[in-house]
Amino acid sequence: MTKLSIIIPVYGVEKYIERCCVSVFEQTYKNFELIFVNDCSKDKSEEIVLKVIKLYEALGISTKIIKHEVNKGISAARETGLNAATGEYILYVDSDDYIAPDMLELLISRANETEADIVYCDFYEVKNGRQLYIDQSLKVTDPALITAAMLRQEIVWAPWNKIFRRSIAVEHNIHWPIGINIGEDLVVISQLCCYAKRIEHVGNALYFYNRDNVNSYLNIWNSSTCYQNTRAVAAVNDFLIHQSFNPILFDALIQTKLMARYQMLYAFDNELLNLVSDTFPDTNDKIFSYRNTSFYWKIALFFVVKKKVLLSRLALKTIGWIRKFRSYTKS
């Protein structure tokens, strides 16, 4: 049986970690090792992990808890787990999320049937007790086209709905970027996909992505997270240049660069506003081609890159008023 390594970074998730752990131990496929990386969590997360491990110790599943002496962030925690892994395939599970009982079985089965280097699946977004099915299917199977779709944000670049062959990371020296905790998954997953010879999709929602955790990095946009995200996108750009990959990837990366610029605007930070025009200026003529934001934001970015300071600030204020009005009408 193919061995899998499941890596779970742990930090400040005492509210969710038990559900996550139980969902992993309850898998129908049992040939896996479980690696928890405690990133210096200050709550009772590790205590809860130990309690669940004891409940399932009769299964004989190899379990490790690795502790960081200081908090290093999600990227470093994932790197620590990867370095400790021994499985043929890797799966990352975020500790505030959980997985379907047959996730491992279905993904490993597809990997064995097709000899795929990466297998990914659909997932549910879970918020306020509701589950929204997120379809990740594509009409293409070529790894370059799948990678391009990911860069265009047509499918997620998160690691948690994917298993990947560990040997790809080892052979190509792929590491999680330390100090980048927003967009870090884009850096790693884009490299894995570029080197993969075969990528397969399983058309079942097997992962439950928790959108209720207000402490999640993805719920916090400020100057720090925007800088990290921009560094991540720049790292992908440099990787594609140095490796001379398919030009279609550079076209797709334009959408990712635009995403980074718009997120700098979303933070409503004056310091960031002054930097937007100098960030990925090669996308200036593509501002209105970005698919994942409203026309108002496109107008705001257009004024910013044209150095129309008063107009750009007016546009942002207008957006702020619109958001407040919509929030008021919903309450």
Secondary structure, 3 states (H helix, E strand, C coil): CCCEEEEEEECCCCCCHHHHHHHHHCCCCCCEEEEEEECCCCCCHHHHHHHHHHHCHHHCCCEEEEECCCCCCHHHHHHHHHHHCCCCEEEECCCCCEECCCHHHHHHHHHHHHCCCEEEEEEEEEECCEEEEECCCCCCCCHHHHHHHHHCCCCCCCCCCEEEEHHHHHHCCCCCCCCCCCCHHHHHHHHHHHHCCCEEEEEEEEEEEECCCCCCHHHCCCHHHHHHHHHHHHHHHHHHHHHCCCHHHHHHHHHHHHHHHHHHHHCCCHHHHHHHCCCCHHHHHHHHHCCCCCHHHHHHHHHHHCCCHHHHHHHHHHHHHHHHHHHHHHC
